[in-house]
Amino acid sequence: MWGVGSEGRATLRRLQACGVEPFVVVDDNPTEPWVVSTKGGGLESLLRCEVVIKSPGLSRYGDNVKRLEANGVAVVGGMGLWLEQVGPENVIGITGTKGKSTTTSVAGHLASAFGRACFVGGNLGTVPWDTTPWDNAGDPAEPGPSDAKTASPDRPVTCVGAGATDGPGQDRLWIVEVSSFQATDLWSSPAVVAVTSLHPDHLDWHGSVEAYYRDKLSICGRRGGRIVVANGDDERLVERARSLRPGPRWVRFPGVPAVSTFDGRSPSWVEPLGLRGRHNVLNALIAAACLEEMGITEASDPVRLAEAASGFRGLPHRLETVRVHEGVEYVDDSLSTNVLPTIAATEVFADRPLALIAGGFDRDIDYAPLAEHLAARSTPYLVFTVPDSGERILREVKSRGGDALSCTDIGEAVYRASQWAPPGAVVLLSPAAASFGRFRSYEERAEAFRSAVEALGSSA
């Protein structure tokens, strides 16, 4: 086992449930005594193995992975192993640079409302091969070095998937978000694959833009795949139609781009979902198309879809209103870790003055498209940038005649934005960057934004 993040721990629990004791558990930065450091003898131990199950964050293009493979070690991933076991027939795999989490969540909500037993997760949350039940009590018990066959009676181990005696049956629908990292681990394609968007991302892992596109779309066209559902409004996907096999079935927004979510052209059944933005309307349409391709006939009936859409709760930190203070709306979109979703988020507020807070972990993303999009706005805007990529964003915005101010952190950005924003304006945290380095996660970054917003008007 190599990598002891959340997915790695789920894989370790699965191995233990199956009675398999790993020869060694390795991590680049171990925190438990039973985990060996990669540089402290771990790599040498992995070289003695026949199979290494790696966490998706470890790049397949890294020197250590190449060394393992050159020595005849099979380097595999949990997603690929799981799909081979359960089979692709009842699996919807949803990928895309952005939009995949919302699409996965909407598809799961609709399928459940139609009475279909389904698992919803993957890169979005719980991976489908995790054996430990998740409930409101908190996180599952963590694996240790020797608890493979001694599961606590109050935390029974359930082998999920094909062959399980106390897990879900073969009629269960699996709706799984698949990242570009996980896609490279697959030998088969899910029966139905959805691709929501394509835009440069994760270049540090994939090595180049074209490698990222190739790896992202490698989920398509493998054995077991029946149809690919794809965003027909995404030019990059249309250009790569040959990679979207079998199919694709294109899903397009019905009408011209809209300032608000619903302009009379959007299907009325989407409205009860409460999603903001044209891009999210399209995500919902892709979700319904996936269910229809899976043989769920209700997904083609607008009346049934409207009934099923009721009660949906959007993802936290995705265009989530934190507070309205002195006529200004403060919106948390911390989940936007790339230019594409940030552009989509700003479109939602195209008719209102906008204070955009952007910047974070610098992955060498090209911010020119964001600057160009902002420069075309007809309403006032000001960009408040934060480290580490903030300085590059600031330069791109100013080079196109826009206004931007450099801030030391999110707290300063929120305060300065509040001083600028007139009543009716929006202060939007949509970083177009990952949270790593300054924060442990996008959730922690969102909490910093929320705390700063709540502090407005206080003595502090």
Buried (B, 14 or more C-beta within 10 A) or exposed (E): BBBBEBBBBBBBBBBBBEEEEBEBBBBBEBEEEEBBEBEEEBBEBBBEBEEBBBBBEBBBBEEBBEEBEEEEBEBBBBBBBBBBBBBBEBBBBBBBBBBBBBBBBBBBBBBBBBEBEBBBBBBBBBBBBBBBEEEEEEEBBEBEEEBBEEBEEEBEBBBBBEEBEEBBEEEBBBBBBBBBBBBBBBEBBBBBBBBBBBBBBBBEBBBEBEBBBBBBBBBBBBEBBBBBBBBBBBEBBBEBBEBBBEBBBBBEBEEEEBEBBBEEEBBEBBBBBBBBBBBBBBBBBBBBBBBBBBEBEBBEBEEBBBBBBEEBEBBEBBBBEBBEBEEBBBBBBBBBBBBBBBBBBBBBBBEBBBBBBBBBBBBEBBBBBBBBBBBEBEEBBBBBBBBBBBBBBBBBBEEBEBBBBBBEEBBBBBBBBBEBBEEEBBBBBBBBBBBBEBBEEBEEBBBBBBEBBBBBEEEE
